[in-house]
Amino acid sequence: MTELADRAVGHDEAGQREDVRICAEFARVEARLIAEFGGNPAADAMVRAQVVAVQEYFAAAPIRRYLPILVERAVRSQLTAR
């Protein structure tokens, strides 16, 4: 792809760095939620499934910077309600 095409589909260097940062933050979110609500393999799997489901819900969000916070709050709310 050309540089212009990369920018058009969001593959510029800054966008890639932001994606890496967000992925790392999602890993920390998942670890925090598992520490809080997990404790056994079934509970850990349930937390991971909730995180993935909420991430998929927000997948088309145009602004990704705050997704880890939104996902953590939504999953924590769902797990607390159980």
C-alpha positions in Angstrom: 0.0 0.0 0.0 1.1 3.5 -0.5 1.5 5.9 2.4 -1.7 7.7 1.4 -3.6 4.5 1.3 -2.2 3.5 4.7 -3.5 6.7 6.2 -6.9 6.3 4.5 -7.4 3.0 6.3 -5.8 4.0 9.6 -2.4 2.3 9.2 -0.2 5.3 9.8 2.6 5.0 12.4 0.8 7.1 15.0 -2.3 4.9 14.6 -0.3 1.8 14.9 1.3 3.1 18.2 -2.2 4.0 19.5 -3.4 0.5 18.6 -0.5 -1.1 20.5 -1.2 1.2 23.5 -4.9 0.3 23.5 -4.1 -3.5 23.3 -1.7 -3.2 26.2 -4.4 -1.3 28.2 -7.0 -4.0 27.4 -4.6 -6.6 28.8 -4.3 -4.6 32.0 -8.1 -4.2 32.1 -8.6 -7.9 31.7 -6.0 -8.6 34.4 -7.7 -6.2 36.9 -11.1 -7.7 36.3 -9.9 -11.3 36.6 -8.1 -10.3 39.9 -11.4 -8.8 41.1 -14.0 -11.3 39.8 -12.0 -14.4 38.8 -10.3 -16.9 41.0 -10.9 -20.2 39.2 -10.7 -21.2 35.5 -14.5 -20.9 34.9 -14.7 -17.4 36.5 -11.6 -16.3 34.6 -13.1 -17.5 31.3 -16.4 -15.7 32.1 -14.5 -12.5 32.7 -12.5 -12.9 29.4 -15.7 -13.6 27.5 -17.4 -10.5 28.9 -14.4 -8.4 28.0 -14.4 -9.7 24.4 -18.2 -9.2 24.1 -18.0 -5.6 25.2 -14.9 -5.0 23.0 -16.9 -6.3 20.0 -19.8 -4.0 20.9 -17.5 -1.0 20.7 -15.5 -2.2 17.7 -16.8 0.3 15.3 -16.3 3.3 17.7 -14.6 6.1 15.8 -12.7 7.3 18.8 -10.7 4.4 20.3 -8.7 6.2 23.0 -11.2 5.7 25.7 -12.3 2.2 24.9 -10.4 0.4 27.6 -12.1 2.6 30.2 -15.6 2.1 28.7 -15.0 -1.7 28.4 -13.8 -2.0 32.0 -16.7 0.0 33.4 -19.3 -2.0 31.3 -17.8 -5.4 32.3 -17.5 -4.4 35.9 -21.1 -3.3 36.0 -22.2 -6.6 34.3 -20.2 -8.7 36.7 -21.3 -6.8 39.8 -24.9 -7.2 38.8 -24.6 -11.0 38.8 
